[in-house]
Amino acid sequence: MIWLLLFLALSQNQSDTLYQEGNHAFQASQFEVAVAKFRAAVNLRPDNPEFRRALGAALASQRRFVD
């Protein structure tokens, strides 16, 4: 049980870091990097709507409306 809690805490921390890195990339117009960071964050925490919104915004910035 402790390992599961530790894993969840690490996943949350890692996904938050990926999200922040994605935001920095997005603000620098590095949309490919932003998409990769946001997608990785979504993969770790698919239930987070903010991560999904950010991924959608990065994809839309590239005119990738089907991904």
NORCORBEL-V652967 format. One record per residue. NEAR is the number of other C-alpha atoms within 10 Angstrom. Layout:
BEGIN
<<NEAR> <NEAR>>
END
This chain:
BEGIN
<<6> <7> <8> <9> <10> <11> <12> <14> <12> <12> <15> <15> <12> <16> <23> <17> <14> <22> <25> <17> <18> <28> <22> <14> <19> <22> <11> <11> <14> <14> <21> <16> <18> <27> <24> <18> <25> <31> <23> <19> <26> <22> <14> <17> <18> <13> <10> <13> <11> <13> <25> <18> <13> <21> <26> <18> <19> <26> <19> <14> <15> <13> <10> <11> <10> <6> <7>>
END
